[in-house]
Amino acid sequence: MYYKFSVLSETGNEINGIEQGSYSEIKNSLRQKNYYILSLEADFFKSIRFALEKKTIKAQTLAVFFEDLVNMLKTGIAMNEAVSALRESSVEPVLTKALSGIEYDLVNGFSLTNAFKETKVFPWLVLNMLKVGEKSGSLEQVFEDLAKYYSREAEFLSSLKSAVIYPIIVFCMLVGIMFYVSFKVLPHLEALLPIRGNAYFSTRLLLSLSHFLKDFWFVCLLFPVVLACIYSRFKKSSVERIASFYYKLPLVGSVAKDAAISNLFSKLAVLQRNGINIADALSLIEETTSYQFLAKKIQKLNDLIVSGLSFWQALQKDPFFPKLVYTTVRKGEEMGSLDEYLQSLSKYYFDKVSRSIRVILGFIQPALLVFCAAVLLFVVSAFIMPVYSNLSNIAGGNVKF
């Protein structure tokens, strides 16, 4: 929530401004600065506008940004000049605004990490990596690692979208056609050709569906909402069972599990390569993981490592991770190059997910075509059979009107 405030400084000057946060946080912050608060009230319009604004940067945009930043730094360009040049060439509004803030903060003496943090649009991984890079003096390496990570994430999201968008479009088209047929076509057919009890099954079924959609259309709109509410309520109390069932689903479950493993080890590899130990890296990932099931898995791994087990032994304790995972990690720990082995694991599962998505797409597309053809055949038969029957009756002199 945004709050407008008006305060008096110690010198008696009136200061007006807007801050984001809770009422108590902003109030305490102003008092710590020895300001006398004249007014402090919520700015609802600013809060709504902020909520509607796009506040995240796409993975592909981040990948290109960090790659360009690395190339400019390697040529000897200073950080603030590189940020300024990238701001001028940026076509992404969110990134442009963020870079303007970073440029201003760098000129005013902020550290790079704090300058990025103040924008409130960069992911946690970026902020933590920058902090490590500044301490170790290896910012170029950090930017290279971030560019590779977000490039791979963008590639994965692109393949995932290609697998999801096509079925969604086909489903929406089918729903639209069903509503159009029910509200526009079938009523005219029913008026022209009254259907009696001995009508064809497909015709009776289609007419019944038409009447249901016309009389109870609101049920169709409420049904997804009710399902979402039931799922949300059930999810809170049965996360383990839902996730266990989900990951055991054919095709979809295995792809989701492999994607989760790939993403986890990709982050761990980046953090490890830049000097963050496994326990701290797991803590960082756990704190920023929104999926409760995976967050619990990561927390258990961290607890086992803190208790004295090695990373591969902690992985071995959890059946969620295949044997390939902990044997590879064990080899990496023995060789003293864990980050390389983690990156290899991430790449292996990433490639596996990409292949699986291509297989699923190869199965879904013809299956959807067959399904659409079956629906179309059903609808056409429901129309044609009563028409043909009545035409036959008319030709035979036995009209049933």
C-alpha positions as a Markdown table, in Angstrom:
| # | Residue | x | y | z |
|---|---|---|---|---|
| 1 | Met | 0.0 | 0.0 | 0.0 |
| 2 | Tyr | 1.2 | 3.5 | -0.8 |
| 3 | Tyr | 0.9 | 6.3 | 1.8 |
| 4 | Lys | 1.0 | 10.1 | 1.3 |
| 5 | Phe | 2.7 | 11.9 | 4.1 |
| 6 | Ser | 3.4 | 15.5 | 5.2 |
| 7 | Val | 6.1 | 16.1 | 7.8 |
| 8 | Leu | 8.1 | 18.8 | 9.5 |
| 9 | Ser | 11.9 | 18.4 | 9.6 |
| 10 | Glu | 14.0 | 19.5 | 12.6 |
| 11 | Thr | 14.7 | 22.8 | 10.8 |
| 12 | Gly | 11.0 | 23.5 | 10.4 |
| 13 | Asn | 10.7 | 22.7 | 6.7 |
| 14 | Glu | 7.6 | 20.9 | 5.5 |
| 15 | Ile | 8.3 | 17.8 | 3.4 |
| 16 | Asn | 5.7 | 16.0 | 1.4 |
| 17 | Gly | 6.1 | 12.6 | -0.2 |
| 18 | Ile | 4.8 | 9.1 | -1.0 |
| 19 | Glu | 6.2 | 5.8 | 0.5 |
| 20 | Gln | 5.3 | 2.2 | -0.1 |
| 21 | Gly | 4.8 | -0.2 | 2.9 |
| 22 | Ser | 2.6 | -0.7 | 5.9 |
| 23 | Tyr | 1.2 | 2.2 | 8.0 |
| 24 | Ser | 3.3 | 1.3 | 11.0 |
| 25 | Glu | 6.5 | 0.8 | 9.0 |
| 26 | Ile | 6.3 | 4.2 | 7.3 |
| 27 | Lys | 5.3 | 5.9 | 10.6 |
| 28 | Asn | 8.3 | 4.4 | 12.5 |
| 29 | Ser | 10.6 | 5.2 | 9.6 |
| 30 | Leu | 9.6 | 8.9 | 9.6 |
| 31 | Arg | 9.9 | 9.1 | 13.4 |
| 32 | Gln | 13.4 | 7.6 | 13.3 |
| 33 | Lys | 14.4 | 10.5 | 11.0 |
| 34 | Asn | 13.1 | 12.9 | 13.7 |
| 35 | Tyr | 10.3 | 14.1 | 11.5 |
| 36 | Tyr | 7.1 | 15.5 | 13.1 |
| 37 | Ile | 4.2 | 13.9 | 11.2 |
| 38 | Leu | 1.5 | 16.3 | 10.1 |
| 39 | Ser | -0.5 | 13.7 | 8.1 |
| 40 | Leu | -0.1 | 10.1 | 6.9 |
| 41 | Glu | -2.9 | 8.6 | 4.8 |
| 42 | Ala | -3.3 | 5.9 | 2.3 |
| 43 | Asp | -3.1 | 6.7 | -1.4 |
| 44 | Phe | -5.6 | 4.2 | -2.9 |
| 45 | Phe | -5.3 | 5.4 | -6.5 |
| 46 | Lys | -1.5 | 5.1 | -6.5 |
| 47 | Ser | -1.8 | 1.6 | -4.9 |
| 48 | Ile | -4.3 | 0.4 | -7.5 |
| 49 | Arg | -2.2 | 1.9 | -10.3 |
| 50 | Phe | 0.9 | 0.2 | -8.9 |
| 51 | Ala | -0.9 | -3.2 | -8.6 |
| 52 | Leu | -2.0 | -3.0 | -12.2 |
| 53 | Glu | 1.4 | -2.0 | -13.5 |
| 54 | Lys | 3.7 | -4.7 | -14.9 |
| 55 | Lys | 6.5 | -5.0 | -12.3 |
| 56 | Thr | 8.6 | -7.9 | -13.6 |
| 57 | Ile | 11.2 | -8.3 | -16.3 |
| 58 | Lys | 11.0 | -11.2 | -18.7 |
| 59 | Ala | 13.7 | -13.9 | -18.6 |
| 60 | Gln | 14.6 | -13.2 | -22.2 |
| 61 | Thr | 15.0 | -9.5 | -21.5 |
| 62 | Leu | 17.2 | -10.2 | -18.5 |
| 63 | Ala | 19.4 | -12.6 | -20.5 |
| 64 | Val | 20.0 | -10.0 | -23.3 |
| 65 | Phe | 20.6 | -7.3 | -20.7 |
| 66 | Phe | 23.3 | -9.2 | -18.8 |
| 67 | Glu | 24.9 | -10.4 | -22.0 |
| 68 | Asp | 25.1 | -6.8 | -23.3 |
| 69 | Leu | 26.3 | -5.6 | -19.9 |
| 70 | Val | 29.2 | -8.1 | -19.8 |
| 71 | Asn | 30.3 | -7.3 | -23.4 |
| 72 | Met | 30.4 | -3.5 | -22.5 |
| 73 | Leu | 32.3 | -4.1 | -19.3 |
| 74 | Lys | 34.9 | -6.2 | -21.1 |
| 75 | Thr | 35.6 | -3.3 | -23.4 |
| 76 | Gly | 36.5 | -1.1 | -20.5 |
| 77 | Ile | 33.3 | 0.9 | -20.2 |
| 78 | Ala | 32.5 | 2.1 | -16.7 |
| 79 | Met | 29.5 | 0.6 | -15.0 |
| 80 | Asn | 27.4 | 3.8 | -14.9 |
| 81 | Glu | 28.2 | 4.5 | -18.5 |
| 82 | Ala | 27.2 | 1.0 | -19.5 |
| 83 | Val | 23.9 | 1.3 | -17.6 |
| 84 | Ser | 23.2 | 4.6 | -19.3 |
| 85 | Ala | 23.9 | 3.2 | -22.7 |
| 86 | Leu | 21.6 | 0.2 | -22.1 |
| 87 | Arg | 18.9 | 2.4 | -20.8 |
| 88 | Glu | 18.9 | 4.5 | -24.0 |
| 89 | Ser | 18.7 | 1.4 | -26.2 |
| 90 | Ser | 16.1 | -0.4 | -24.1 |
| 91 | Val | 12.6 | -0.9 | -25.6 |
| 92 | Glu | 11.2 | -2.7 | -22.4 |
| 93 | Pro | 9.4 | 0.0 | -20.3 |
| 94 | Val | 10.0 | -1.8 | -17.0 |
| 95 | Leu | 13.7 | -2.3 | -17.7 |
| 96 | Thr | 14.1 | 1.3 | -18.9 |
| 97 | Lys | 12.6 | 2.7 | -15.8 |
| 98 | Ala | 14.7 | 0.4 | -13.6 |
| 99 | Leu | 17.9 | 1.4 | -15.4 |
| 100 | Ser | 17.1 | 5.1 | -14.9 |
| 101 | Gly | 16.8 | 4.5 | -11.2 |
| 102 | Ile | 20.1 | 2.4 | -11.1 |
| 103 | Glu | 21.9 | 5.2 | -13.1 |
| 104 | Tyr | 20.7 | 7.8 | -10.6 |
| 105 | Asp | 21.6 | 5.7 | -7.5 |
| 106 | Leu | 25.1 | 4.9 | -8.9 |
| 107 | Val | 25.8 | 8.6 | -9.5 |
| 108 | Asn | 24.7 | 9.3 | -5.9 |
| 109 | Gly | 27.1 | 6.8 | -4.3 |
| 110 | Phe | 24.9 | 3.7 | -4.0 |
| 111 | Ser | 26.5 | 0.3 | -4.3 |
| 112 | Leu | 25.5 | -1.7 | -7.4 |
| 113 | Thr | 23.5 | -4.2 | -5.3 |
| 114 | Asn | 21.5 | -1.5 | -3.5 |
| 115 | Ala | 20.9 | 0.3 | -6.7 |
| 116 | Phe | 19.4 | -2.8 | -8.3 |
| 117 | Lys | 17.5 | -3.6 | -5.1 |
| 118 | Glu | 15.9 | -0.1 | -5.0 |
| 119 | Thr | 14.2 | -0.8 | -8.4 |
| 120 | Lys | 12.1 | -3.6 | -6.8 |
| 121 | Val | 11.9 | -5.4 | -10.2 |
| 122 | Phe | 14.9 | -7.7 | -10.3 |
| 123 | Pro | 14.7 | -11.3 | -9.0 |
| 124 | Trp | 16.2 | -12.4 | -5.7 |
| 125 | Leu | 18.9 | -14.4 | -7.6 |
| 126 | Val | 20.2 | -11.3 | -9.3 |
| 127 | Leu | 20.4 | -9.3 | -6.0 |
| 128 | Asn | 22.2 | -12.1 | -4.2 |
| 129 | Met | 24.6 | -12.8 | -7.0 |
| 130 | Leu | 25.5 | -9.1 | -7.3 |
| 131 | Lys | 26.2 | -9.0 | -3.6 |
| 132 | Val | 28.6 | -11.9 | -3.9 |
| 133 | Gly | 30.2 | -10.4 | -7.1 |
| 134 | Glu | 30.8 | -7.1 | -5.4 |
| 135 | Lys | 32.5 | -8.7 | -2.4 |
| 136 | Ser | 34.7 | -11.0 | -4.5 |
| 137 | Gly | 35.4 | -8.5 | -7.3 |
| 138 | Ser | 34.0 | -10.9 | -10.0 |
| 139 | Leu | 31.1 | -9.0 | -11.3 |
| 140 | Glu | 31.8 | -9.9 | -15.0 |
| 141 | Gln | 31.7 | -13.6 | -14.1 |
| 142 | Val | 28.4 | -13.1 | -12.2 |
| 143 | Phe | 26.9 | -11.3 | -15.2 |
| 144 | Glu | 28.0 | -14.1 | -17.5 |
| 145 | Asp | 26.4 | -16.7 | -15.2 |
| 146 | Leu | 23.2 | -14.7 | -15.0 |
| 147 | Ala | 23.0 | -14.3 | -18.7 |
| 148 | Lys | 23.4 | -18.1 | -19.3 |
| 149 | Tyr | 20.8 | -18.9 | -16.5 |
| 150 | Tyr | 18.1 | -16.5 | -17.8 |
| 151 | Ser | 18.8 | -17.5 | -21.4 |
| 152 | Arg | 18.1 | -21.2 | -20.5 |
| 153 | Glu | 15.0 | -20.2 | -18.5 |
| 154 | Ala | 13.7 | -18.2 | -21.4 |
| 155 | Glu | 14.2 | -21.1 | -23.7 |
| 156 | Phe | 12.3 | -23.4 | -21.3 |
| 157 | Leu | 9.4 | -21.0 | -20.9 |
| 158 | Ser | 9.2 | -20.6 | -24.7 |
| 159 | Ser | 8.9 | -24.4 | -25.2 |
| 160 | Leu | 6.4 | -24.6 | -22.3 |
| 161 | Lys | 4.2 | -21.9 | -23.9 |
| 162 | Ser | 4.3 | -23.7 | -27.2 |
| 163 | Ala | 3.0 | -26.8 | -25.5 |
| 164 | Val | 0.2 | -25.0 | -23.7 |
| 165 | Ile | -1.1 | -22.3 | -26.0 |
| 166 | Tyr | -2.3 | -24.6 | -28.8 |
| 167 | Pro | -4.6 | -26.7 | -26.7 |
| 168 | Ile | -5.9 | -23.6 | -24.9 |
| 169 | Ile | -6.8 | -22.0 | -28.2 |
| 170 | Val | -8.5 | -25.1 | -29.5 |
| 171 | Phe | -10.4 | -25.6 | -26.3 |
| 172 | Cys | -11.6 | -21.9 | -26.3 |
| 173 | Met | -12.7 | -22.3 | -29.9 |
| 174 | Leu | -14.7 | -25.4 | -29.1 |
| 175 | Val | -16.4 | -23.8 | -26.2 |
| 176 | Gly | -17.2 | -20.8 | -28.3 |
| 177 | Ile | -18.7 | -23.0 | -31.1 |
| 178 | Met | -20.8 | -24.9 | -28.6 |
| 179 | Phe | -22.3 | -21.7 | -27.2 |
| 180 | Tyr | -22.9 | -20.4 | -30.7 |
| 181 | Val | -24.6 | -23.6 | -31.8 |
| 182 | Ser | -26.6 | -23.8 | -28.6 |
| 183 | Phe | -27.9 | -20.1 | -28.6 |
| 184 | Lys | -28.1 | -19.4 | -32.3 |
| 185 | Val | -28.4 | -22.5 | -34.5 |
| 186 | Leu | -30.3 | -25.2 | -32.5 |
| 187 | Pro | -33.3 | -22.9 | -31.5 |
| 188 | His | -33.9 | -22.3 | -35.3 |
| 189 | Leu | -33.6 | -26.0 | -36.1 |
| 190 | Glu | -35.9 | -27.0 | -33.3 |
| 191 | Ala | -38.5 | -24.5 | -34.5 |
| 192 | Leu | -38.3 | -25.7 | -38.1 |
| 193 | Leu | -38.1 | -29.4 | -37.2 |
| 194 | Pro | -39.9 | -30.2 | -34.0 |
| 195 | Ile | -38.2 | -33.1 | -32.4 |
| 196 | Arg | -40.3 | -35.7 | -30.8 |
| 197 | Gly | -39.5 | -38.5 | -28.3 |
| 198 | Asn | -38.3 | -40.8 | -31.0 |
| 199 | Ala | -35.6 | -38.4 | -32.3 |
| 200 | Tyr | -32.1 | -39.5 | -32.8 |
| 201 | Phe | -29.9 | -39.8 | -29.7 |
| 202 | Ser | -27.4 | -37.2 | -30.9 |
| 203 | Thr | -30.1 | -34.7 | -31.6 |
| 204 | Arg | -31.8 | -35.2 | -28.3 |
| 205 | Leu | -28.5 | -34.9 | -26.5 |
| 206 | Leu | -27.5 | -31.7 | -28.4 |
| 207 | Leu | -30.9 | -30.1 | -27.7 |
| 208 | Ser | -30.7 | -31.0 | -24.0 |
| 209 | Leu | -27.3 | -29.4 | -23.9 |
| 210 | Ser | -28.6 | -26.3 | -25.7 |
| 211 | His | -31.5 | -26.0 | -23.2 |
| 212 | Phe | -29.1 | -26.4 | -20.2 |
| 213 | Leu | -26.7 | -23.8 | -21.5 |
| 214 | Lys | -29.5 | -21.3 | -22.1 |
| 215 | Asp | -31.2 | -21.9 | -18.8 |
| 216 | Phe | -28.1 | -22.4 | -16.6 |
| 217 | Trp | -25.3 | -20.5 | -18.4 |
| 218 | Phe | -24.3 | -18.9 | -15.1 |
| 219 | Val | -23.4 | -22.4 | -13.8 |
| 220 | Cys | -20.8 | -22.8 | -16.6 |
| 221 | Leu | -19.2 | -19.5 | -15.4 |
| 222 | Leu | -19.3 | -20.4 | -11.7 |
| 223 | Phe | -18.1 | -24.0 | -12.1 |
| 224 | Pro | -14.4 | -23.1 | -12.8 |
| 225 | Val | -14.5 | -20.6 | -9.9 |
| 226 | Val | -15.9 | -23.2 | -7.5 |
| 227 | Leu | -13.3 | -25.8 | -8.6 |
| 228 | Ala | -10.5 | -23.3 | -8.0 |
| 229 | Cys | -11.8 | -22.5 | -4.5 |
| 230 | Ile | -12.1 | -26.2 | -3.6 |
| 231 | Tyr | -8.6 | -26.8 | -5.0 |
| 232 | Ser | -7.2 | -23.9 | -3.1 |
| 233 | Arg | -8.8 | -25.0 | 0.2 |
| 234 | Phe | -7.8 | -28.6 | -0.3 |
| 235 | Lys | -4.3 | -27.6 | -1.4 |
| 236 | Lys | -3.5 | -25.9 | 1.9 |
| 237 | Ser | -4.2 | -29.0 | 4.0 |
| 238 | Ser | -3.0 | -31.7 | 1.5 |
| 239 | Val | 0.1 | -30.3 | -0.3 |
| 240 | Glu | 2.0 | -33.5 | 0.0 |
| 241 | Arg | -0.7 | -35.8 | -1.4 |
| 242 | Ile | -1.6 | -33.4 | -4.3 |
| 243 | Ala | 2.1 | -33.0 | -5.3 |
| 244 | Ser | 2.7 | -36.7 | -5.0 |
| 245 | Phe | -0.3 | -37.5 | -7.2 |
| 246 | Tyr | 0.7 | -34.7 | -9.6 |
| 247 | Tyr | 4.3 | -35.9 | -10.1 |
| 248 | Lys | 3.1 | -39.4 | -10.7 |
| 249 | Leu | 0.8 | -38.4 | -13.6 |
| 250 | Pro | 2.0 | -39.9 | -17.0 |
| 251 | Leu | 3.9 | -37.5 | -19.2 |
| 252 | Val | 2.9 | -34.3 | -17.5 |
| 253 | Gly | 4.0 | -35.3 | -14.0 |
| 254 | Ser | 7.4 | -36.5 | -15.1 |
| 255 | Val | 8.0 | -33.4 | -17.1 |
| 256 | Ala | 7.1 | -31.2 | -14.1 |
| 257 | Lys | 9.4 | -33.1 | -11.9 |
| 258 | Asp | 12.3 | -33.0 | -14.3 |
| 259 | Ala | 11.7 | -29.2 | -14.8 |
| 260 | Ala | 11.8 | -28.6 | -11.0 |
| 261 | Ile | 15.0 | -30.6 | -10.6 |
| 262 | Ser | 16.6 | -28.8 | -13.5 |
| 263 | Asn | 15.6 | -25.4 | -12.2 |
| 264 | Leu | 16.9 | -26.2 | -8.6 |
| 265 | Phe | 20.3 | -27.4 | -9.8 |
| 266 | Ser | 20.7 | -24.5 | -12.3 |
| 267 | Lys | 20.3 | -22.0 | -9.4 |
| 268 | Leu | 22.6 | -24.0 | -7.1 |
| 269 | Ala | 25.2 | -24.2 | -9.8 |
| 270 | Val | 25.2 | -20.4 | -10.3 |
| 271 | Leu | 25.3 | -19.7 | -6.6 |
| 272 | Gln | 28.1 | -22.4 | -6.0 |
| 273 | Arg | 30.2 | -21.1 | -8.8 |
| 274 | Asn | 30.2 | -17.7 | -7.2 |
| 275 | Gly | 31.3 | -18.8 | -3.7 |
| 276 | Ile | 28.0 | -19.4 | -1.9 |
| 277 | Asn | 28.1 | -22.8 | 0.0 |
| 278 | Ile | 25.4 | -25.3 | -0.5 |
| 279 | Ala | 23.6 | -24.7 | 2.9 |
| 280 | Asp | 23.4 | -21.0 | 2.3 |
| 281 | Ala | 22.4 | -21.5 | -1.4 |
| 282 | Leu | 19.6 | -23.9 | -0.3 |
| 283 | Ser | 18.4 | -21.4 | 2.3 |
| 284 | Leu | 18.2 | -18.6 | -0.3 |
| 285 | Ile | 16.3 | -20.8 | -2.8 |
| 286 | Glu | 13.9 | -22.1 | -0.1 |
| 287 | Glu | 13.0 | -18.5 | 1.0 |
| 288 | Thr | 12.1 | -17.5 | -2.5 |
| 289 | Thr | 10.3 | -20.7 | -3.6 |
| 290 | Ser | 6.6 | -20.0 | -3.9 |
| 291 | Tyr | 5.7 | -23.7 | -4.3 |
| 292 | Gln | 5.3 | -25.1 | -0.8 |
| 293 | Phe | 6.0 | -28.7 | -1.7 |
| 294 | Leu | 9.4 | -27.9 | -3.2 |
| 295 | Ala | 10.2 | -25.4 | -0.4 |
| 296 | Lys | 9.7 | -28.2 | 2.2 |
| 297 | Lys | 11.9 | -30.5 | 0.2 |
| 298 | Ile | 14.7 | -27.9 | 0.0 |
| 299 | Gln | 14.3 | -27.2 | 3.8 |
| 300 | Lys | 14.7 | -30.9 | 4.6 |
| 301 | Leu | 17.8 | -31.1 | 2.5 |
| 302 | Asn | 19.3 | -28.1 | 4.3 |
| 303 | Asp | 18.5 | -29.5 | 7.7 |
| 304 | Leu | 20.2 | -32.7 | 6.8 |
| 305 | Ile | 23.3 | -30.9 | 5.6 |
| 306 | Val | 23.4 | -28.7 | 8.8 |
| 307 | Ser | 23.2 | -31.9 | 10.8 |
| 308 | Gly | 26.4 | -33.2 | 9.3 |
| 309 | Leu | 25.4 | -35.1 | 6.1 |
| 310 | Ser | 27.0 | -34.3 | 2.8 |
| 311 | Phe | 24.8 | -32.9 | 0.0 |
| 312 | Trp | 24.7 | -36.2 | -1.9 |
| 313 | Gln | 23.7 | -38.1 | 1.2 |
| 314 | Ala | 20.9 | -35.6 | 1.9 |
| 315 | Leu | 19.6 | -36.1 | -1.6 |
| 316 | Gln | 19.8 | -39.9 | -1.2 |
| 317 | Lys | 17.5 | -39.6 | 1.8 |
| 318 | Asp | 14.7 | -38.1 | -0.3 |
| 319 | Pro | 13.0 | -40.5 | -2.9 |
| 320 | Phe | 11.9 | -37.4 | -4.9 |
| 321 | Phe | 15.5 | -37.3 | -6.3 |
| 322 | Pro | 16.5 | -40.1 | -8.7 |
| 323 | Lys | 19.6 | -42.1 | -8.2 |
| 324 | Leu | 21.3 | -40.3 | -11.1 |
| 325 | Val | 21.1 | -37.1 | -9.1 |
| 326 | Tyr | 22.8 | -38.1 | -6.0 |
| 327 | Thr | 25.4 | -40.3 | -7.7 |
| 328 | Thr | 26.4 | -37.3 | -9.9 |
| 329 | Val | 26.5 | -34.9 | -7.0 |
| 330 | Arg | 28.6 | -37.4 | -5.0 |
| 331 | Lys | 31.1 | -37.5 | -7.9 |
| 332 | Gly | 31.1 | -33.7 | -8.0 |
| 333 | Glu | 31.8 | -33.4 | -4.3 |
| 334 | Glu | 34.6 | -36.0 | -4.5 |
| 335 | Met | 36.2 | -34.2 | -7.4 |
| 336 | Gly | 35.9 | -30.8 | -5.8 |
| 337 | Ser | 34.0 | -29.3 | -8.8 |
| 338 | Leu | 30.4 | -29.5 | -7.5 |
| 339 | Asp | 29.3 | -26.5 | -9.5 |
| 340 | Glu | 30.3 | -28.1 | -12.8 |
| 341 | Tyr | 28.4 | -31.4 | -12.0 |
| 342 | Leu | 25.4 | -29.4 | -10.8 |
| 343 | Gln | 25.4 | -27.5 | -14.1 |
| 344 | Ser | 25.7 | -30.9 | -16.0 |
| 345 | Leu | 22.7 | -32.2 | -14.1 |
| 346 | Ser | 20.7 | -29.1 | -14.8 |
| 347 | Lys | 21.5 | -29.3 | -18.5 |
| 348 | Tyr | 20.6 | -33.1 | -18.6 |
| 349 | Tyr | 17.2 | -32.5 | -17.1 |
| 350 | Phe | 16.6 | -29.4 | -19.2 |
| 351 | Asp | 17.3 | -31.3 | -22.4 |
| 352 | Lys | 15.1 | -34.2 | -21.1 |
| 353 | Val | 12.2 | -31.7 | -20.5 |
| 354 | Ser | 12.6 | -30.2 | -23.9 |
| 355 | Arg | 12.4 | -33.7 | -25.6 |
| 356 | Ser | 9.4 | -34.6 | -23.5 |
| 357 | Ile | 7.6 | -31.4 | -24.4 |
| 358 | Arg | 8.2 | -32.1 | -28.1 |
| 359 | Val | 6.8 | -35.7 | -27.6 |
| 360 | Ile | 3.7 | -34.3 | -25.8 |
| 361 | Leu | 3.2 | -31.7 | -28.6 |
| 362 | Gly | 3.5 | -34.5 | -31.1 |
| 363 | Phe | 0.8 | -36.4 | -29.3 |
| 364 | Ile | -1.5 | -33.5 | -28.4 |
| 365 | Gln | -1.8 | -32.0 | -31.9 |
| 366 | Pro | -3.1 | -35.1 | -33.7 |
| 367 | Ala | -5.2 | -36.0 | -30.7 |
| 368 | Leu | -6.9 | -32.6 | -30.7 |
| 369 | Leu | -7.5 | -32.9 | -34.4 |
| 370 | Val | -9.2 | -36.2 | -34.0 |
| 371 | Phe | -11.3 | -34.9 | -31.0 |
| 372 | Cys | -12.4 | -31.8 | -33.0 |
| 373 | Ala | -13.3 | -34.0 | -35.9 |
| 374 | Ala | -15.4 | -36.3 | -33.6 |
| 375 | Val | -17.2 | -33.3 | -32.1 |
| 376 | Leu | -17.9 | -31.8 | -35.6 |
| 377 | Leu | -19.2 | -35.2 | -36.8 |
| 378 | Phe | -21.4 | -35.5 | -33.8 |
| 379 | Val | -22.9 | -32.0 | -34.3 |
| 380 | Val | -23.3 | -32.4 | -38.0 |
| 381 | Ser | -25.0 | -35.8 | -37.6 |
| 382 | Ala | -27.4 | -34.2 | -35.0 |
| 383 | Phe | -28.4 | -31.7 | -37.6 |
| 384 | Ile | -28.5 | -33.8 | -40.8 |
| 385 | Met | -30.2 | -36.9 | -39.5 |
| 386 | Pro | -33.5 | -35.2 | -38.5 |
| 387 | Val | -33.5 | -33.1 | -41.6 |
| 388 | Tyr | -32.9 | -36.1 | -43.8 |
| 389 | Ser | -35.6 | -38.1 | -41.9 |
| 390 | Asn | -38.2 | -35.3 | -42.4 |
| 391 | Leu | -37.3 | -34.9 | -46.1 |
| 392 | Ser | -37.8 | -38.6 | -46.5 |
| 393 | Asn | -41.2 | -38.4 | -44.8 |
| 394 | Ile | -42.2 | -35.4 | -47.0 |
| 395 | Ala | -41.2 | -37.4 | -50.1 |
| 396 | Gly | -43.2 | -40.4 | -48.9 |
| 397 | Gly | -46.2 | -38.3 | -48.1 |
| 398 | Asn | -45.9 | -38.9 | -44.4 |
| 399 | Val | -45.1 | -35.5 | -42.9 |
| 400 | Lys | -44.5 | -35.4 | -39.1 |
| 401 | Phe | -45.2 | -31.8 | -38.2 |
